[in-house]
Amino acid sequence: MTEPELADLIPKPQFLQDLEQDGFVVVPNVLPKPSCDEFVEQAWEWLESASHGFRRDDRSTWTAEHLPYGHDRGLYNRYCVNHEAFVWRIRSHPGILKVFSQVWGTDDLIASFDGINISLPVNPEVGRTDIAATKPWPHIDQNPRTIDKLELYQGIANIAPNGPLDGGLVVLSGSHKLHTEHFDSTGGFRAHQDSGLAENGYNFLPEDVAWYHRQGCKQVKICANAGDLILWDSRTIHWNCTPTQSQTRFAAYVCYCPRSRMSDEDLKTKSEIFDLRKGTTHWPNKNIVPADRPGYHYAKPRRPDDSLDSANRERPFNEPHVTPSVLSLVGVRP
């Protein structure tokens, strides 16, 4: 079966044109307000349950000592949060699936088992004071050996209002088109910035970012409303930033690709990963499980003193409803 690289739609929706041109786009009003409100409440409940005494209404608990592993950037991808019922409700939402079916030209999709983002604001008045705002960490989520072609579009289901100072995704617009030129002009990619042969990522230094700026790439802090869907090309240089006012950031990482990208054997493995409620990276078709990486120090969540976190879990607090839609996104077919 020949898989689509992108939907061959005539006329092509404007959001797809913008996505191809800029390397990112915001698709508005994909999720209804009740779905967002439910996610926010249950995300707070999860954070209070998975932590060491964190309470949303007690700022004295807004510290590393009380929060789960992943708190510094708000990226939670352990503790089986990937398979909590409230996360799967967003992952399997028809509005999101409709957009990705337009992207790929098929509704025969599989999903990643990615995590969520809950970023508490950092400021002395109403936020955290134990950490500083995150510094830029520009990177791509695609192997630099394959940057000459599109491989994946990533997604963020934006759950809460996300203005200029509310944290969120930052991109270098148009950078996805310039990597070959960049590496040709700088002598190729550097091993110490590469995530490795078996991984999919590359980190950029400030001088690299300056090169992209000189080529006309603009740094854009993406703003979005609750219910919007943010899409970006995995080759687009990006990072996330910290909210610095009063708004807590809530988001779910959502990513899909055609089921045809996986062999029957790999689909069986994907189903087993789901049955074990393990999380993956954003790649739906690669079965990369961070918690199973051999020798990876942070495979299991750790406390601030570097000890293993006793609050780690092997099943979610609330199991997902295994509906036909969920099974379909796992890759299971009748």
Secondary structure as UniProt FT lines:
FT   HELIX           14..22
FT   STRAND          24..27
FT   HELIX           33..49
FT   TURN            56..57
FT   HELIX           59..61
FT   TURN            64..66
FT   TURN            69..74
FT   STRAND          75..76
FT   TURN            79..80
FT   HELIX           81..83
FT   HELIX           85..91
FT   HELIX           94..104
FT   STRAND          109..111
FT   STRAND          116..119
FT   TURN            124..126
FT   STRAND          139..140
FT   HELIX           144..146
FT   TURN            147..148
FT   STRAND          153..158
FT   TURN            164..165
FT   STRAND          166..172
FT   TURN            173..174
FT   HELIX           175..177
FT   HELIX           179..186
FT   HELIX           191..193
FT   TURN            197..198
FT   STRAND          202..203
FT   HELIX           206..214
FT   TURN            215..216
FT   STRAND          219..221
FT   TURN            226..227
FT   STRAND          229..233
FT   TURN            234..235
FT   STRAND          238..243
FT   STRAND          249..254
FT   STRAND          256..258
FT   HELIX           259..261
FT   HELIX           264..275
FT   TURN            276..277
FT   TURN            284..285
FT   HELIX           290..292
FT   TURN            294..295
FT   TURN            297..298
FT   TURN            304..305
FT   TURN            310..311
FT   HELIX           324..330
//
